[in-house]
Amino acid sequence: MAYWNYKIKKEFDKAYEYEYPVAKRSLTTYIAKHANPMLEYKSFELKSMVKKADHLADVELTVVPVVKVPGMRAFERTITIKERWVKVDEVWYHMEASSSSFTHREQREVMLRTKKRVTI
């Protein structure tokens, strides 16, 4: 999944392109949220992808975040996370939880204006 590869490499501007356009904040805001010097991702592994419909999938991953607290030794732990991905016009996007507040019509209008090829 390119999205997670970009997050591991701290290329948040590239990961941003995989975010669901309806819920996208500005790139500056996105980078400020994700570029945390105390947190980085070491690795990920796709465990499962369950399609809920042709345009919706629940994805389960294991992720290894590394937490760096000043004055302390960095530590890492393997965690399992669940994400939702949405597909419109054959394009898959990562959906943040706040995306669900948009109506299907609003989502469709934005997606029709944004046609970038994304694979997960």
Backbone atoms as SQL, in Angstrom:
CREATE TABLE atoms (id INTEGER PRIMARY KEY, chain TEXT, resi INTEGER, resn TEXT, atom TEXT, x REAL, y REAL, z REAL);
INSERT INTO atoms VALUES
  (1, 'A', 1, 'MET', 'N', 0.850, -1.179, 0.000),
  (2, 'A', 1, 'MET', 'CA', 0.000, 0.000, 0.000),
  (3, 'A', 1, 'MET', 'C', 0.895, 1.241, 0.000),
  (4, 'A', 2, 'ALA', 'N', 0.831, 1.950, -1.083),
  (5, 'A', 2, 'ALA', 'CA', 1.675, 3.135, -1.238),
  (6, 'A', 2, 'ALA', 'C', 1.429, 4.153, -0.125),
  (7, 'A', 3, 'TYR', 'N', 0.191, 4.290, 0.298),
  (8, 'A', 3, 'TYR', 'CA', -0.164, 5.242, 1.354),
  (9, 'A', 3, 'TYR', 'C', 0.715, 5.032, 2.587),
  (10, 'A', 4, 'TRP', 'N', 0.797, 3.800, 3.060),
  (11, 'A', 4, 'TRP', 'CA', 1.585, 3.517, 4.263),
  (12, 'A', 4, 'TRP', 'C', 3.079, 3.579, 3.984),
  (13, 'A', 5, 'ASN', 'N', 3.496, 3.209, 2.791),
  (14, 'A', 5, 'ASN', 'CA', 4.916, 3.352, 2.445),
  (15, 'A', 5, 'ASN', 'C', 5.343, 4.811, 2.526),
  (16, 'A', 6, 'TYR', 'N', 4.500, 5.715, 2.050),
  (17, 'A', 6, 'TYR', 'CA', 4.818, 7.146, 2.137),
  (18, 'A', 6, 'TYR', 'C', 4.841, 7.626, 3.584),
  (19, 'A', 7, 'LYS', 'N', 3.938, 7.124, 4.413),
  (20, 'A', 7, 'LYS', 'CA', 3.948, 7.524, 5.819),
  (21, 'A', 7, 'LYS', 'C', 5.223, 7.046, 6.510),
  (22, 'A', 8, 'ILE', 'N', 5.680, 5.855, 6.200),
  (23, 'A', 8, 'ILE', 'CA', 6.919, 5.328, 6.778),
  (24, 'A', 8, 'ILE', 'C', 8.108, 6.188, 6.353),
  (25, 'A', 9, 'LYS', 'N', 8.117, 6.614, 5.099),
  (26, 'A', 9, 'LYS', 'CA', 9.219, 7.436, 4.581),
  (27, 'A', 9, 'LYS', 'C', 9.065, 8.917, 4.951),
  (28, 'A', 10, 'LYS', 'N', 8.012, 9.239, 5.699),
  (29, 'A', 10, 'LYS', 'CA', 7.704, 10.613, 6.114),
  (30, 'A', 10, 'LYS', 'C', 7.484, 11.533, 4.915),
  (31, 'A', 11, 'GLU', 'N', 6.951, 10.991, 3.863),
  (32, 'A', 11, 'GLU', 'CA', 6.597, 11.762, 2.673),
  (33, 'A', 11, 'GLU', 'C', 5.094, 12.047, 2.736),
  (34, 'A', 12, 'PHE', 'N', 4.735, 12.890, 3.692),
  (35, 'A', 12, 'PHE', 'CA', 3.329, 13.134, 3.977),
  (36, 'A', 12, 'PHE', 'C', 2.612, 13.855, 2.847),
  (37, 'A', 13, 'ASP', 'N', 3.344, 14.638, 2.062),
  (38, 'A', 13, 'ASP', 'CA', 2.719, 15.295, 0.915),
  (39, 'A', 13, 'ASP', 'C', 2.247, 14.256, -0.101),
  (40, 'A', 14, 'LYS', 'N', 2.943, 13.141, -0.210),
  (41, 'A', 14, 'LYS', 'CA', 2.536, 12.079, -1.132),
  (42, 'A', 14, 'LYS', 'C', 1.416, 11.229, -0.527),
  (43, 'A', 15, 'ALA', 'N', 1.485, 10.960, 0.774),
  (44, 'A', 15, 'ALA', 'CA', 0.409, 10.225, 1.443),
  (45, 'A', 15, 'ALA', 'C', -0.901, 11.007, 1.361),
  (46, 'A', 16, 'TYR', 'N', -0.795, 12.314, 1.406),
  (47, 'A', 16, 'TYR', 'CA', -1.956, 13.217, 1.335),
  (48, 'A', 16, 'TYR', 'C', -2.796, 12.957, 0.085),
  (49, 'A', 17, 'GLU', 'N', -2.157, 12.599, -1.006),
  (50, 'A', 17, 'GLU', 'CA', -2.868, 12.346, -2.265),
  (51, 'A', 17, 'GLU', 'C', -3.787, 11.128, -2.169),
  (52, 'A', 18, 'TYR', 'N', -3.566, 10.275, -1.175),
  (53, 'A', 18, 'TYR', 'CA', -4.386, 9.085, -0.981),
  (54, 'A', 18, 'TYR', 'C', -5.550, 9.327, -0.022),
  (55, 'A', 19, 'GLU', 'N', -5.636, 10.518, 0.530),
  (56, 'A', 19, 'GLU', 'CA', -6.739, 10.817, 1.442),
  (57, 'A', 19, 'GLU', 'C', -7.996, 11.145, 0.649),
  (58, 'A', 20, 'TYR', 'N', -9.107, 10.708, 1.172),
  (59, 'A', 20, 'TYR', 'CA', -10.414, 10.906, 0.549),
  (60, 'A', 20, 'TYR', 'C', -10.675, 12.398, 0.365),
  (61, 'A', 21, 'PRO', 'N', -10.820, 12.867, -0.872),
  (62, 'A', 21, 'PRO', 'CA', -10.917, 14.312, -1.150),
  (63, 'A', 21, 'PRO', 'C', -12.052, 15.039, -0.437),
  (64, 'A', 22, 'VAL', 'N', -13.162, 14.373, -0.159),
  (65, 'A', 22, 'VAL', 'CA', -14.271, 15.044, 0.508),
  (66, 'A', 22, 'VAL', 'C', -13.851, 15.564, 1.877),
  (67, 'A', 23, 'ALA', 'N', -13.019, 14.823, 2.568),
  (68, 'A', 23, 'ALA', 'CA', -12.656, 15.176, 3.937),
  (69, 'A', 23, 'ALA', 'C', -11.283, 15.809, 4.051),
  (70, 'A', 24, 'LYS', 'N', -10.637, 16.052, 2.924),
  (71, 'A', 24, 'LYS', 'CA', -9.270, 16.578, 2.974),
  (72, 'A', 24, 'LYS', 'C', -9.216, 17.957, 3.603),
  (73, 'A', 25, 'ARG', 'N', -8.272, 18.116, 4.512),
  (74, 'A', 25, 'ARG', 'CA', -7.945, 19.443, 5.007),
  (75, 'A', 25, 'ARG', 'C', -6.852, 19.981, 4.092),
  (76, 'A', 26, 'SER', 'N', -6.351, 21.142, 4.382),
  (77, 'A', 26, 'SER', 'CA', -5.253, 21.679, 3.573),
  (78, 'A', 26, 'SER', 'C', -4.010, 20.803, 3.767),
  (79, 'A', 27, 'LEU', 'N', -3.123, 20.850, 2.796),
  (80, 'A', 27, 'LEU', 'CA', -1.882, 20.079, 2.894),
  (81, 'A', 27, 'LEU', 'C', -1.078, 20.504, 4.113),
  (82, 'A', 28, 'THR', 'N', -1.027, 21.794, 4.381),
  (83, 'A', 28, 'THR', 'CA', -0.286, 22.306, 5.535),
  (84, 'A', 28, 'THR', 'C', -0.835, 21.729, 6.839),
  (85, 'A', 29, 'THR', 'N', -2.154, 21.716, 6.976),
  (86, 'A', 29, 'THR', 'CA', -2.792, 21.169, 8.177),
  (87, 'A', 29, 'THR', 'C', -2.539, 19.667, 8.280),
  (88, 'A', 30, 'TYR', 'N', -2.622, 18.973, 7.161),
  (89, 'A', 30, 'TYR', 'CA', -2.395, 17.527, 7.136),
  (90, 'A', 30, 'TYR', 'C', -0.973, 17.198, 7.588),
  (91, 'A', 31, 'ILE', 'N', -0.008, 17.897, 7.035),
  (92, 'A', 31, 'ILE', 'CA', 1.392, 17.642, 7.394),
  (93, 'A', 31, 'ILE', 'C', 1.631, 17.976, 8.864),
  (94, 'A', 32, 'ALA', 'N', 1.058, 19.075, 9.337),
  (95, 'A', 32, 'ALA', 'CA', 1.224, 19.446, 10.750),
  (96, 'A', 32, 'ALA', 'C', 0.688, 18.348, 11.671),
  (97, 'A', 33, 'LYS', 'N', -0.396, 17.700, 11.279),
  (98, 'A', 33, 'LYS', 'CA', -0.983, 16.642, 12.099),
  (99, 'A', 33, 'LYS', 'C', -0.129, 15.370, 12.069),
  (100, 'A', 34, 'HIS', 'N', 0.403, 15.034, 10.898),
  (101, 'A', 34, 'HIS', 'CA', 1.075, 13.742, 10.734),
  (102, 'A', 34, 'HIS', 'C', 2.590, 13.780, 10.929),
  (103, 'A', 35, 'ALA', 'N', 3.208, 14.914, 10.774),
  (104, 'A', 35, 'ALA', 'CA', 4.669, 15.013, 10.902),
  (105, 'A', 35, 'ALA', 'C', 5.058, 15.281, 12.350),
  (106, 'A', 36, 'ASN', 'N', 4.814, 14.322, 13.203),
  (107, 'A', 36, 'ASN', 'CA', 5.092, 14.421, 14.625),
  (108, 'A', 36, 'ASN', 'C', 6.515, 13.888, 14.874),
  (109, 'A', 37, 'PRO', 'N', 7.421, 14.735, 15.353),
  (110, 'A', 37, 'PRO', 'CA', 8.803, 14.265, 15.558),
  (111, 'A', 37, 'PRO', 'C', 8.926, 13.170, 16.620),
  (112, 'A', 38, 'MET', 'N', 7.898, 13.003, 17.442),
  (113, 'A', 38, 'MET', 'CA', 7.949, 11.972, 18.486),
  (114, 'A', 38, 'MET', 'C', 7.355, 10.641, 18.030),
  (115, 'A', 39, 'LEU', 'N', 6.816, 10.607, 16.805),
  (116, 'A', 39, 'LEU', 'CA', 6.189, 9.378, 16.316),
  (117, 'A', 39, 'LEU', 'C', 6.588, 9.138, 14.873),
  (118, 'A', 40, 'GLU', 'N', 7.045, 7.933, 14.620),
  (119, 'A', 40, 'GLU', 'CA', 7.297, 7.534, 13.236),
  (120, 'A', 40, 'GLU', 'C', 6.852, 6.090, 13.084),
  (121, 'A', 41, 'TYR', 'N', 6.638, 5.694, 11.859),
  (122, 'A', 41, 'TYR', 'CA', 6.206, 4.329, 11.587),
  (123, 'A', 41, 'TYR', 'C', 7.362, 3.544, 11.000),
  (124, 'A', 42, 'LYS', 'N', 7.624, 2.387, 11.575),
  (125, 'A', 42, 'LYS', 'CA', 8.741, 1.545, 11.147),
  (126, 'A', 42, 'LYS', 'C', 8.313, 0.599, 10.022),
  (127, 'A', 43, 'SER', 'N', 7.125, 0.014, 10.167),
  (128, 'A', 43, 'SER', 'CA', 6.660, -0.944, 9.164),
  (129, 'A', 43, 'SER', 'C', 5.151, -1.139, 9.277),
  (130, 'A', 44, 'PHE', 'N', 4.604, -1.812, 8.272),
  (131, 'A', 44, 'PHE', 'CA', 3.196, -2.193, 8.301),
  (132, 'A', 44, 'PHE', 'C', 3.047, -3.504, 7.543),
  (133, 'A', 45, 'GLU', 'N', 1.944, -4.198, 7.808),
  (134, 'A', 45, 'GLU', 'CA', 1.617, -5.411, 7.063),
  (135, 'A', 45, 'GLU', 'C', 0.102, -5.467, 6.900),
  (136, 'A', 46, 'LEU', 'N', -0.339, -5.637, 5.678),
  (137, 'A', 46, 'LEU', 'CA', -1.760, -5.781, 5.394),
  (138, 'A', 46, 'LEU', 'C', -2.214, -7.153, 5.863),
  (139, 'A', 47, 'LYS', 'N', -3.210, -7.189, 6.734),
  (140, 'A', 47, 'LYS', 'CA', -3.727, -8.454, 7.249),
  (141, 'A', 47, 'LYS', 'C', -4.965, -8.901, 6.478),
  (142, 'A', 48, 'SER', 'N', -5.879, -7.960, 6.236),
  (143, 'A', 48, 'SER', 'CA', -7.091, -8.332, 5.503),
  (144, 'A', 48, 'SER', 'C', -7.734, -7.105, 4.887),
  (145, 'A', 49, 'MET', 'N', -8.510, -7.372, 3.849),
  (146, 'A', 49, 'MET', 'CA', -9.315, -6.335, 3.203),
  (147, 'A', 49, 'MET', 'C', -10.663, -6.970, 2.910),
  (148, 'A', 50, 'VAL', 'N', -11.698, -6.424, 3.536),
  (149, 'A', 50, 'VAL', 'CA', -13.040, -6.965, 3.371),
  (150, 'A', 50, 'VAL', 'C', -13.883, -5.913, 2.674),
  (151, 'A', 51, 'LYS', 'N', -14.338, -6.249, 1.471),
  (152, 'A', 51, 'LYS', 'CA', -15.182, -5.313, 0.741),
  (153, 'A', 51, 'LYS', 'C', -16.583, -5.340, 1.339),
  (154, 'A', 52, 'LYS', 'N', -17.076, -4.158, 1.693),
  (155, 'A', 52, 'LYS', 'CA', -18.429, -4.013, 2.224),
  (156, 'A', 52, 'LYS', 'C', -19.417, -3.771, 1.086),
  (157, 'A', 53, 'ALA', 'N', -18.907, -3.232, 0.010),
  (158, 'A', 53, 'ALA', 'CA', -19.662, -2.967, -1.214),
  (159, 'A', 53, 'ALA', 'C', -18.619, -2.749, -2.295),
  (160, 'A', 54, 'ASP', 'N', -19.050, -2.534, -3.517),
  (161, 'A', 54, 'ASP', 'CA', -18.084, -2.317, -4.594),
  (162, 'A', 54, 'ASP', 'C', -17.184, -1.117, -4.335),
  (163, 'A', 55, 'HIS', 'N', -17.692, -0.159, -3.576),
  (164, 'A', 55, 'HIS', 'CA', -16.969, 1.101, -3.376),
  (165, 'A', 55, 'HIS', 'C', -16.427, 1.279, -1.958),
  (166, 'A', 56, 'LEU', 'N', -16.532, 0.271, -1.110),
  (167, 'A', 56, 'LEU', 'CA', -16.161, 0.430, 0.287),
  (168, 'A', 56, 'LEU', 'C', -15.453, -0.812, 0.797),
  (169, 'A', 57, 'ALA', 'N', -14.337, -0.610, 1.507),
  (170, 'A', 57, 'ALA', 'CA', -13.600, -1.753, 2.059),
  (171, 'A', 57, 'ALA', 'C', -13.073, -1.415, 3.444),
  (172, 'A', 58, 'ASP', 'N', -13.115, -2.401, 4.321),
  (173, 'A', 58, 'ASP', 'CA', -12.492, -2.296, 5.633),
  (174, 'A', 58, 'ASP', 'C', -11.159, -3.034, 5.551),
  (175, 'A', 59, 'VAL', 'N', -10.113, -2.355, 5.971),
  (176, 'A', 59, 'VAL', 'CA', -8.760, -2.885, 5.880),
  (177, 'A', 59, 'VAL', 'C', -8.202, -3.033, 7.291),
  (178, 'A', 60, 'GLU', 'N', -7.565, -4.167, 7.548),
  (179, 'A', 60, 'GLU', 'CA', -6.909, -4.392, 8.840),
  (180, 'A', 60, 'GLU', 'C', -5.414, -4.527, 8.584),
  (181, 'A', 61, 'LEU', 'N', -4.629, -3.806, 9.369),
  (182, 'A', 61, 'LEU', 'CA', -3.178, -3.801, 9.227),
  (183, 'A', 61, 'LEU', 'C', -2.531, -3.981, 10.587),
  (184, 'A', 62, 'THR', 'N', -1.316, -4.513, 10.574),
  (185, 'A', 62, 'THR', 'CA', -0.471, -4.387, 11.752),
  (186, 'A', 62, 'THR', 'C', 0.546, -3.302, 11.412),
  (187, 'A', 63, 'VAL', 'N', 0.767, -2.428, 12.352),
  (188, 'A', 63, 'VAL', 'CA', 1.666, -1.297, 12.177),
  (189, 'A', 63, 'VAL', 'C', 2.629, -1.279, 13.353),
  (190, 'A', 64, 'VAL', 'N', 3.877, -0.901, 13.065),
  (191, 'A', 64, 'VAL', 'CA', 4.869, -0.785, 14.131),
  (192, 'A', 64, 'VAL', 'C', 5.270, 0.686, 14.247),
  (193, 'A', 65, 'PRO', 'N', 4.630, 1.403, 15.183),
  (194, 'A', 65, 'PRO', 'CA', 5.036, 2.780, 15.421),
  (195, 'A', 65, 'PRO', 'C', 6.216, 2.823, 16.396),
  (196, 'A', 66, 'VAL', 'N', 7.056, 3.826, 16.229),
  (197, 'A', 66, 'VAL', 'CA', 8.170, 4.066, 17.137),
  (198, 'A', 66, 'VAL', 'C', 7.895, 5.396, 17.824),
  (199, 'A', 67, 'VAL', 'N', 7.845, 5.378, 19.142),
  (200, 'A', 67, 'VAL', 'CA', 7.582, 6.585, 19.921),
  (201, 'A', 67, 'VAL', 'C', 8.899, 7.056, 20.515),
  (202, 'A', 68, 'LYS', 'N', 9.200, 8.337, 20.284),
  (203, 'A', 68, 'LYS', 'CA', 10.447, 8.930, 20.771),
  (204, 'A', 68, 'LYS', 'C', 10.110, 10.067, 21.724),
  (205, 'A', 69, 'VAL', 'N', 10.328, 9.839, 22.996),
  (206, 'A', 69, 'VAL', 'CA', 10.074, 10.850, 24.020),
  (207, 'A', 69, 'VAL', 'C', 11.421, 11.426, 24.440),
  (208, 'A', 70, 'PRO', 'N', 11.569, 12.756, 24.391),
  (209, 'A', 70, 'PRO', 'CA', 12.850, 13.352, 24.785),
  (210, 'A', 70, 'PRO', 'C', 13.279, 12.887, 26.179),
  (211, 'A', 71, 'GLY', 'N', 14.557, 12.529, 26.293),
  (212, 'A', 71, 'GLY', 'CA', 15.097, 12.088, 27.574),
  (213, 'A', 71, 'GLY', 'C', 14.836, 10.626, 27.895),
  (214, 'A', 72, 'MET', 'N', 14.145, 9.936, 26.989),
  (215, 'A', 72, 'MET', 'CA', 13.852, 8.521, 27.215),
  (216, 'A', 72, 'MET', 'C', 14.273, 7.724, 25.990),
  (217, 'A', 73, 'ARG', 'N', 14.422, 6.453, 26.184),
  (218, 'A', 73, 'ARG', 'CA', 14.743, 5.562, 25.076),
  (219, 'A', 73, 'ARG', 'C', 13.508, 5.388, 24.191),
  (220, 'A', 74, 'ALA', 'N', 13.684, 5.389, 22.880),
  (221, 'A', 74, 'ALA', 'CA', 12.568, 5.166, 21.955),
  (222, 'A', 74, 'ALA', 'C', 12.021, 3.755, 22.167),
  (223, 'A', 75, 'PHE', 'N', 10.717, 3.603, 21.997),
  (224, 'A', 75, 'PHE', 'CA', 10.142, 2.270, 22.110),
  (225, 'A', 75, 'PHE', 'C', 9.155, 2.041, 20.971),
  (226, 'A', 76, 'GLU', 'N', 8.996, 0.784, 20.640),
  (227, 'A', 76, 'GLU', 'CA', 8.088, 0.412, 19.566),
  (228, 'A', 76, 'GLU', 'C', 7.199, -0.727, 20.025),
  (229, 'A', 77, 'ARG', 'N', 6.069, -0.824, 19.371),
  (230, 'A', 77, 'ARG', 'CA', 5.099, -1.863, 19.694),
  (231, 'A', 77, 'ARG', 'C', 4.312, -2.171, 18.426),
  (232, 'A', 78, 'THR', 'N', 4.003, -3.412, 18.207),
  (233, 'A', 78, 'THR', 'CA', 3.162, -3.785, 17.069),
  (234, 'A', 78, 'THR', 'C', 1.700, -3.635, 17.470),
  (235, 'A', 79, 'ILE', 'N', 0.962, -2.902, 16.666),
  (236, 'A', 79, 'ILE', 'CA', -0.461, -2.693, 16.943),
  (237, 'A', 79, 'ILE', 'C', -1.277, -3.080, 15.714),
  (238, 'A', 80, 'THR', 'N', -2.533, -3.397, 15.934),
  (239, 'A', 80, 'THR', 'CA', -3.458, -3.693, 14.844),
  (240, 'A', 80, 'THR', 'C', -4.395, -2.499, 14.701),
  (241, 'A', 81, 'ILE', 'N', -4.551, -2.034, 13.475),
  (242, 'A', 81, 'ILE', 'CA', -5.474, -0.931, 13.233),
  (243, 'A', 81, 'ILE', 'C', -6.447, -1.315, 12.127),
  (244, 'A', 82, 'LYS', 'N', -7.588, -0.666, 12.138),
  (245, 'A', 82, 'LYS', 'CA', -8.600, -0.864, 11.102),
  (246, 'A', 82, 'LYS', 'C', -8.834, 0.464, 10.416),
  (247, 'A', 83, 'GLU', 'N', -8.893, 0.407, 9.100),
  (248, 'A', 83, 'GLU', 'CA', -9.127, 1.603, 8.308),
  (249, 'A', 83, 'GLU', 'C', -10.264, 1.327, 7.337),
  (250, 'A', 84, 'ARG', 'N', -10.853, 2.401, 6.869),
  (251, 'A', 84, 'ARG', 'CA', -11.861, 2.289, 5.824),
  (252, 'A', 84, 'ARG', 'C', -11.319, 2.974, 4.578),
  (253, 'A', 85, 'TRP', 'N', -11.494, 2.314, 3.441),
  (254, 'A', 85, 'TRP', 'CA', -11.107, 2.850, 2.153),
  (255, 'A', 85, 'TRP', 'C', -12.347, 2.931, 1.284),
  (256, 'A', 86, 'VAL', 'N', -12.403, 3.967, 0.463),
  (257, 'A', 86, 'VAL', 'CA', -13.568, 4.175, -0.402),
  (258, 'A', 86, 'VAL', 'C', -13.087, 4.277, -1.848),
  (259, 'A', 87, 'LYS', 'N', -13.861, 3.681, -2.744),
  (260, 'A', 87, 'LYS', 'CA', -13.514, 3.687, -4.165),
  (261, 'A', 87, 'LYS', 'C', -14.608, 4.407, -4.939),
  (262, 'A', 88, 'VAL', 'N', -14.196, 5.345, -5.761),
  (263, 'A', 88, 'VAL', 'CA', -15.115, 6.021, -6.673),
  (264, 'A', 88, 'VAL', 'C', -14.438, 6.067, -8.034),
  (265, 'A', 89, 'ASP', 'N', -15.155, 5.652, -9.043),
  (266, 'A', 89, 'ASP', 'CA', -14.616, 5.625, -10.406),
  (267, 'A', 89, 'ASP', 'C', -13.277, 4.900, -10.480),
  (268, 'A', 90, 'GLU', 'N', -13.217, 3.731, -9.829),
  (269, 'A', 90, 'GLU', 'CA', -12.038, 2.867, -9.846),
  (270, 'A', 90, 'GLU', 'C', -10.832, 3.431, -9.103),
  (271, 'A', 91, 'VAL', 'N', -11.020, 4.443, -8.294),
  (272, 'A', 91, 'VAL', 'CA', -9.939, 5.065, -7.533),
  (273, 'A', 91, 'VAL', 'C', -10.187, 4.821, -6.046),
  (274, 'A', 92, 'TRP', 'N', -9.181, 4.284, -5.322),
  (275, 'A', 92, 'TRP', 'CA', -9.297, 4.011, -3.885),
  (276, 'A', 92, 'TRP', 'C', -8.654, 5.134, -3.074),
  (277, 'A', 93, 'TYR', 'N', -9.321, 5.522, -1.985),
  (278, 'A', 93, 'TYR', 'CA', -8.827, 6.567, -1.080),
  (279, 'A', 93, 'TYR', 'C', -8.958, 6.119, 0.370),
  (280, 'A', 94, 'HIS', 'N', -8.015, 6.537, 1.194),
  (281, 'A', 94, 'HIS', 'CA', -8.065, 6.325, 2.635),
  (282, 'A', 94, 'HIS', 'C', -9.128, 7.261, 3.202),
  (283, 'A', 95, 'MET', 'N', -9.995, 6.740, 4.041),
  (284, 'A', 95, 'MET', 'CA', -11.069, 7.559, 4.599),
  (285, 'A', 95, 'MET', 'C', -10.853, 7.760, 6.089),
  (286, 'A', 96, 'GLU', 'N', -10.683, 9.001, 6.497),
  (287, 'A', 96, 'GLU', 'CA', -10.591, 9.294, 7.921),
  (288, 'A', 96, 'GLU', 'C', -11.991, 9.252, 8.525),
  (289, 'A', 97, 'ALA', 'N', -12.073, 9.062, 9.811),
  (290, 'A', 97, 'ALA', 'CA', -13.367, 8.903, 10.480),
  (291, 'A', 97, 'ALA', 'C', -14.309, 10.073, 10.232),
  (292, 'A', 98, 'SER', 'N', -13.795, 11.278, 10.113),
  (293, 'A', 98, 'SER', 'CA', -14.656, 12.454, 9.923),
  (294, 'A', 98, 'SER', 'C', -15.350, 12.468, 8.569),
  (295, 'A', 99, 'SER', 'N', -14.915, 11.623, 7.628),
  (296, 'A', 99, 'SER', 'CA', -15.504, 11.593, 6.292),
  (297, 'A', 99, 'SER', 'C', -16.960, 11.161, 6.307),
  (298, 'A', 100, 'SER', 'N', -17.354, 10.389, 7.292),
  (299, 'A', 100, 'SER', 'CA', -18.708, 9.837, 7.301),
  (300, 'A', 100, 'SER', 'C', -19.788, 10.890, 7.498),
  (301, 'A', 101, 'SER', 'N', -19.409, 12.110, 7.844),
  (302, 'A', 101, 'SER', 'CA', -20.415, 13.149, 8.050),
  (303, 'A', 101, 'SER', 'C', -20.903, 13.761, 6.732),
  (304, 'A', 102, 'PHE', 'N', -20.275, 13.408, 5.617),
  (305, 'A', 102, 'PHE', 'CA', -20.684, 13.924, 4.322),
  (306, 'A', 102, 'PHE', 'C', -21.744, 13.020, 3.708),
  (307, 'A', 103, 'THR', 'N', -22.659, 13.619, 2.963),
  (308, 'A', 103, 'THR', 'CA', -23.675, 12.820, 2.285),
  (309, 'A', 103, 'THR', 'C', -23.060, 12.145, 1.080),
  (310, 'A', 104, 'HIS', 'N', -23.731, 11.103, 0.604),
  (311, 'A', 104, 'HIS', 'CA', -23.240, 10.403, -0.579),
  (312, 'A', 104, 'HIS', 'C', -23.156, 11.354, -1.770),
  (313, 'A', 105, 'ARG', 'N', -24.113, 12.236, -1.918),
  (314, 'A', 105, 'ARG', 'CA', -24.108, 13.194, -3.034),
  (315, 'A', 105, 'ARG', 'C', -22.887, 14.118, -2.965),
  (316, 'A', 106, 'GLU', 'N', -22.587, 14.634, -1.768),
  (317, 'A', 106, 'GLU', 'CA', -21.409, 15.496, -1.606),
  (318, 'A', 106, 'GLU', 'C', -20.131, 14.722, -1.923),
  (319, 'A', 107, 'GLN', 'N', -20.063, 13.486, -1.457),
  (320, 'A', 107, 'GLN', 'CA', -18.889, 12.660, -1.725),
  (321, 'A', 107, 'GLN', 'C', -18.726, 12.439, -3.222),
  (322, 'A', 108, 'ARG', 'N', -19.799, 12.120, -3.895),
  (323, 'A', 108, 'ARG', 'CA', -19.760, 11.846, -5.335),
  (324, 'A', 108, 'ARG', 'C', -19.316, 13.084, -6.122),
  (325, 'A', 109, 'GLU', 'N', -19.831, 14.255, -5.760),
  (326, 'A', 109, 'GLU', 'CA', -19.470, 15.487, -6.462),
  (327, 'A', 109, 'GLU', 'C', -17.972, 15.770, -6.353),
  (328, 'A', 110, 'VAL', 'N', -17.426, 15.610, -5.169),
  (329, 'A', 110, 'VAL', 'CA', -15.998, 15.844, -4.996),
  (330, 'A', 110, 'VAL', 'C', -15.187, 14.805, -5.740),
  (331, 'A', 111, 'MET', 'N', -15.593, 13.563, -5.653),
  (332, 'A', 111, 'MET', 'CA', -14.847, 12.501, -6.307),
  (333, 'A', 111, 'MET', 'C', -14.850, 12.666, -7.824),
  (334, 'A', 112, 'LEU', 'N', -15.930, 13.148, -8.390),
  (335, 'A', 112, 'LEU', 'CA', -15.981, 13.359, -9.834),
  (336, 'A', 112, 'LEU', 'C', -15.009, 14.446, -10.264),
  (337, 'A', 113, 'ARG', 'N', -14.737, 15.391, -9.382),
  (338, 'A', 113, 'ARG', 'CA', -13.777, 16.453, -9.683),
  (339, 'A', 113, 'ARG', 'C', -12.340, 16.009, -9.442),
  (340, 'A', 114, 'THR', 'N', -12.149, 14.910, -8.729),
  (341, 'A', 114, 'THR', 'CA', -10.809, 14.439, -8.376),
  (342, 'A', 114, 'THR', 'C', -10.618, 13.047, -8.940),
  (343, 'A', 115, 'LYS', 'N', -9.877, 12.940, -9.998),
  (344, 'A', 115, 'LYS', 'CA', -9.702, 11.621, -10.636),
  (345, 'A', 115, 'LYS', 'C', -8.227, 11.259, -10.664),
  (346, 'A', 116, 'LYS', 'N', -7.702, 10.824, -9.549),
  (347, 'A', 116, 'LYS', 'CA', -6.321, 10.373, -9.472),
  (348, 'A', 116, 'LYS', 'C', -6.326, 8.874, -9.263),
  (349, 'A', 117, 'ARG', 'N', -5.495, 8.172, -9.949),
  (350, 'A', 117, 'ARG', 'CA', -5.423, 6.725, -9.851),
  (351, 'A', 117, 'ARG', 'C', -4.664, 6.344, -8.580),
  (352, 'A', 118, 'VAL', 'N', -5.288, 5.580, -7.732),
  (353, 'A', 118, 'VAL', 'CA', -4.677, 5.165, -6.470),
  (354, 'A', 118, 'VAL', 'C', -4.913, 3.671, -6.315),
  (355, 'A', 119, 'THR', 'N', -3.869, 2.958, -5.928),
  (356, 'A', 119, 'THR', 'CA', -4.027, 1.532, -5.669),
  (357, 'A', 119, 'THR', 'C', -3.690, 1.249, -4.222),
  (358, 'A', 120, 'ILE', 'N', -4.392, 0.307, -3.643),
  (359, 'A', 120, 'ILE', 'CA', -4.066, -0.113, -2.282),
  (360, 'A', 120, 'ILE', 'C', -3.694, -1.565, -2.301);
